[in-house]
Amino acid sequence: MLTGCENEIEKVNELTLKKNLPVDKGINVELIYSDSANVKMKLTAPISERYLGEKPYLEFKKGVVVVFYDSLMNQDSKLSAEYAIQKETENIIEGRKNVEIINKKGEKLNTEQLFWNKETEQIYTDKFVKITTADEIIMGNGLEADQHFTKYKIKSVTGSISINN
């Protein structure tokens, strides 16, 4: 006995293309990025989902922690966010919701959205930022910094800055 079924290809495509489903999913993920065998950073996340298409991306719906390392594998800075997305063709990771970076001096950056460009090793945002150091709290709108958060520039400062002579 033979049985068969027939589906209209238009209906199948309509159902499958309407839902952007991940092609793979990882749990307790650890990604290591290196350049010339030197580890630059390590990303950990409870869940990652990879999506394909014209602009493939990796999504971290439950948040991420990214640790940046110096050339001797010492932790330089640590970034955390409640949500992140890695745009694979653009080499950019975007963190959203309670984004925080702490550098090796203990200085802390807080914002709601931050971009990290893996190619240029720069972080940036146009959103409100708050930087807490041992001596001061600096606030502003927009920031550009190196990925280690050791050199930074706030675009529009709104907080107080102490200047030592």
N, C-alpha and C positions, 0 to 999 in steps of 0.2 A: 504494500500500500504506500502511495506517495502522497504527501500533502505539501502545500505551498502557500505562501502569502505574497501579497503584492502591496507595495507602498508607493505613493506618488512622491517622486524625488523632491518636488517643490515643498510638500508638507514636511518631509524629513528635514530638509535644509532649513525651513522656517523654524522648526522646533529646536534644532541644534544651534543655529546661529543666533537666536534670540537670547540664549543663555550663554554668558561668557563663563565657561567652566574651567577650572584649573586643569592643566595637563599633568601636573604632579603636585604632591603635597608632602611636606616634611614636618616631623614633630621633633622638638628639642634639637633644632638645627644649629650647627656651628660651621660658619664659612670663614676661611682664611684667605686673605688677599696678600699676595707677595709680588715683588718685582726683583728680578735677577736673584732669586732664591733668598731674598730678604723679606721677612714677614713685615708687612706695613700695618695690617690691622686684622682684628678678629671680630666677627659679628656673630652673636648668639641670639636665638629667638625661639619662643615656645612653638610657633607654627609658621611655616612659610608655604606659599602657594605660587606656582609659576603659571603664567598665562601667556599664550602665544597670540599671534596676529601681526598686523603691520608694525606695531610698536610693542614688542614683548616686554613683560615686566614680572618682577618677583614682589609679592605682597606679604607684609608681616602685620596681620590684623591684630595680633595680641602684643605687639611691641617688639623692640629690639634693644640690645646693648652692644655698643661698638667700642672696642678698645684699640687705640692707636699706639704704635710702638716706635721707639727711636731705633737707630741702627744697631744698638746693642741689645735689643729686645726688652728694654725697660719700658714700662707703661708711661706714655707721655700724656695721654688724656683719655677720658671715658665719656661717651655720649650715650644717652638713653632717651627713648621716646615711646609713647604708648601705641603709636602706629607708624609704619614706614613702608615706603614703596621704592623699589630699585628699578629705574628705567634703564633697561639693559643696553639699548642702542645709543643712549646718550651718556652713559657712564656717570649717572647721577643717582644718588640716594636722597630721598626726601623724608624727613622725620616730621611728624605732626603730633600734637597733643602732649603737653607737658614735656617739651624737649629740654634736656639738661646736659651741659658739658662741664666737666671738672678737669682742669689741667693739673700738671704736677706741682704747681705752686699752691693749689687749693682754691684757685679762683673759679667761680661758678657762673655760668651763663644759663639763663632761663628764657625760653621763648615758646611760642606755639607752633612755629614752622621754621624749619632749617633745611638747607640744601647742602649736600657734600658732593663736590665734583672730584671723582677719583683721579681723573687725568691731571688736573691742575693742583690737586691736594688743597683745595680751598673750601671753606664753609661760608655760607652767606644767607641772609634773609632780608626782607623788607618789612618784616613785622616788628612789633614792640619787643625790645630786649631789656633784660635786667642782668647786670654783671655785679657780682658780690665779691669784693676782695677783702683782705685783712683790714683795710683802712676805710673803705668807702663802698657805697652802692651807687652804681652808674646806670641810668636808664636812658633809653633812646629808641628811635625808630630806624631799623635797618642796621646791618652789621656785615663786615667782610673780615675774614680771619684766615690764618693758616689752619690746617686740620688739627694741629696740636694745641690750638687756642693759646698760643704764646704771644703772637702779634695780632692785634685786632684794631679795627677802626669802626667806630660807631658813626653812622651817617648823620643822625640828628639827635644830639644829646639833650636829654630833658632832666637829668639828675645832677647832683653836685659832684665835682671833681676836686680833689685836693692836689695842690701843686707845691712840691717841695723844691726849695732853691738849693 
